[in-house]
């Protein structure tokens, strides 16, 4: 599931979704989440290569599939009901890779695409986006195996997440250029071409059909995230507005109650207050002192 494209961007363009960072053909400045994703992926790969061989044999139908301990417990491998519902695999499989070439192309994609998106969305949103695109790839592959469209096999790699980033960049930053087999290609052309190719391999059940299914799902998740931004922003605004109105209503009700209590104190003294009224007055006094910095 290696990604065979790398992002070399141009300077001076404007995204339809907001300000696009100015970039040149150079090594991008790494961002915090991208840095840690690179470190974790590379560490897991080299630890697995050095310490874990493939001593386990998993029988799936007529096939005997050799796996190591990491692939056994952390890959997306929907060959039993139990492994299907081990949902942590949808995240952990993204940090496993099958070969040097596999991790090389994926990490190059992360390095060249990731910093732009992390700066555009900030670190937290970018990390959620990255893991969600990868999880979408694992989930779609699992659904295809559950439907018996594809045979189950251990799936590893960050390609779903990487291709989700590619789709997002194709929408947000259409003037980006990627290199495919050393040829510069506009990123939107690359995204469309890869989508057609992956769809063909999945439909025909060609080589690595499961991996290509994950690629498609990752790209779909990346595109959906970007296109749904307006709807999500409206939904978030409605929630915040609703909370603000409830808070204002609560404060108004409290103020009315305080006015009533103070009027009662003025007429009848503190001894006339009920325990509940005294508690309300005490809490309101403490809150007012905190606002005043006392």
N, C-alpha and C positions, 0 to 999 in steps of 0.2 A: 504493500500500500504506500509506496514511496511517492512523494510529490516531486515531479520532474520540472519544476519551474522555480525561478528565483526572481525577486522583485527588485528592479532598478527603476527608480522613479525620476520624474522630471520636475523642474523648478517652475513655480509660478502658475498655479491654477486654483480654481475656486470650486468647492463642492456644492452641490445643490442642497446639501443638508447643513451647511455652515462653513466656517472657515477651514480651509485645508492647509496643513503645514507646508512651509516652503522646503523643498527637498532637492537634492542634486544626486548625481551618480557618485555615491560615496558609501562607505561603510556607515550604516546608521548608528546613532548613539543609542546604546542599549538602555532599556527602561527596567524598573525594578521587577515587575512580574515576569517579563520575558527572561530576564537574567536568571531568576530562580527556576523557571520552567526548563531552561536550557541545562542548568546545573543538575536538577533532579533527573531529567531524562538521560543525560549522559552518565550520571552516577549509577542509575539503575541498570543501564545497558552494560557498562563495564563490570559492575559487580556480578550481574547475571552471567556474563560471558566467562568471567574468571572462576566463579564459585559453583555455578550450577550447570550441569550438563543436562541430558534428557534421559533420566533413568526410568521414567514412568511411561507406561503404555496404556493409552485409553482406547478401548474398543468401541467403534461407532459403526454399527452394521457389519459390513465385511472388511472394514478398514481398521488397521492398527496404527494409531497416531502417537508418535513419541513426543513427550512434553517434559519440560523441567518443572521444578516446584513453583516457580513464579507463574508460568503459563497455566499450571494446573489450578492455582487458586486465584489468579488475578486477571487472566485473559477473559474476553467474552467468548464463552464456549458453551452454547446452549444445547448440550447433548442429553441433559436430564432435566426433570422438573426442578430439582434442587438448584442446579446451576443457573437455570433461567431466572429464578427469583433471588439470586445473589446479586442484588442491584449495585453493590459497590464495584462490581466488575466494569460497569459502564464508565467509571472514572479511572480505575486503576489500569485498565488495558491500554489507556492512552500513554502510559509511561513505559510500556514494554515495546521492544522492537526486535525484529527477527534477524537483522543483518546490519553490517556497517553501512551499506548503501541505503538501506531503509531509514536508519536514523539520520544519516547524513543529509538526505534530501528533505526530510521532515524538519530537522533543526535549521537548515538553511531557510526554509519557508518561514519558520517561526521567527528567525532572526531578522529577515528582511521585511516581513509583513507586520509582525507583532508590535514593534515600537510605535509605528504610525497609529495603529488602532488604540494602543494603550494611552498614548498622549491625547487622542481624540475623545476617548470615553472616560479616562481616568482608570486607575489600576483595578479597583474593585469590580467595576462593570466589565472591564476587559477580561478579567479572570473568569467571571461567571459566564460570559459569552464563549470564551475558549472551551471551557469544560462542557458547556451545554451543547456546543456543536459536536464535540467528540462523543458525548453521550447519545446524541441523536443518531450518529452513525452506528454505534453499537446496538441501540434499540431497534433500528430499522433492520439491521442484519438478523437480530434475534427474531423479529416478526416474520421474516422471510423463511427462516428455518422452522419456526413453529407451524407455518402454513405448508411446510414440505416443499417449498419452491427451491430452496437450497439445502444442501447437506451440511450439517454442523461440523465445524472445525474450529480450533482455537484462533481467534482473531486478536491481533495486537497492533499497536501503532497510533500515532497522533494525527494520522492523515485526515480523519474526519474534521478535527479541529482546524488543521492547517487550511483545508479547502473551504471551511466555513469562513476563515479570514480572507481567503482569496475572493469569495463571493461578496463579502462585505466591502472589501476594497474596490472591487469592480463597480459597485453601486456608488460608493461614497467618493472615490477618487478615480474617475474614469480615464484620466490621462496617465495613469501608471502604466509602465511597460514591464513585462516579464520576459525572461529568456527561457525558451523551450528548446532543448537540444541545441543551445548556443545561438538560436535565432530570436531577435527581439520581436515581441508580439504585444499589441495593445491588450491590457488586462481583460477588457470585456470580451474581446475575441477569444482570448485564452479560456475564459470562464465558459463561454458558450461551446467552444470546441471540446473542452474536457467534459462538459455535461453530456453532450451527444455521445462521446466515446464511452463514458461510463455507463450510460443508459443502454447502449448497444451491447456491451459486455454482460450487463446484468440480464437483459432480456434473452440473450442467446446462451446464458450460463457459461460464458467463456472463462478464460483463465482469471483466477482471483475475482470471481464474480461477487463473492461476499465482501471483499475489500472495496470493490467498486461501488457496491450498494451503500457501504458506509460513507464513501466519498460523496455520493449523490445526496445522502441524507444530511451530511455535514454542510454541504453547499446550500441545500434548501433551508436548513436552520439558520445559517448565516444571513441569507437573503431575507428570510422571514423576520429576523430580528431587526434588520435595518428598515424594512418596509413598514413594520408595525410601530416604529418609533412614535409617529404622530398619535396613533391610537393609545399607546402606552402613556405618553405624556398627558393626554387628555384625561385618561383614567386616573393617573396619579394626582393630577390637579383637582379632580372631583373629590377624591378621598381626602386630600389635604384641606380643601374648602369645607367639606362636611365636618371634619374634626375641628376646624377653626370655629365654625358656627356652633357646634356643640359646646366648645369651651367658652365661647362668648355668652351663650345662653346660661351655662352653669354659673359663670361669674355674675351675670345679671341677677339670677335667682338668689345667689349668695348675698349680693349687695342688698336686695330687697329684704332678705331675712335679717341681715345685720342692722339695717335701718329700723326694723321692727323691734329687735332686741334692745338697741340703744334707746329707742323711745320708751320702752318698758323700764329700762334702768333709770331714765330721767324722771319718770313718773313715780316708780315704786321702789327704786334702789336695787342693788345687786342681789340682795337676799330674796328678791321676788323671782329670780331666774330659776328655771328648771336645770337639772344636770346637763341635759342635751344642749340647752341654750348657752350655758356656761362654757361647755366644750367648744361650741361653734365660735363664741366670742374669743376664747383663748387661741384657737387655731387661726382665726382671722388676724388677731393681734400679732402672733408670731410671724405669719406670712408678710404682714406689712413691715415688720421690723427687718426681715430678711431683704425685702425689696429696697428698704432705705439704707441698707448696709450696716445695721447695728449688730 
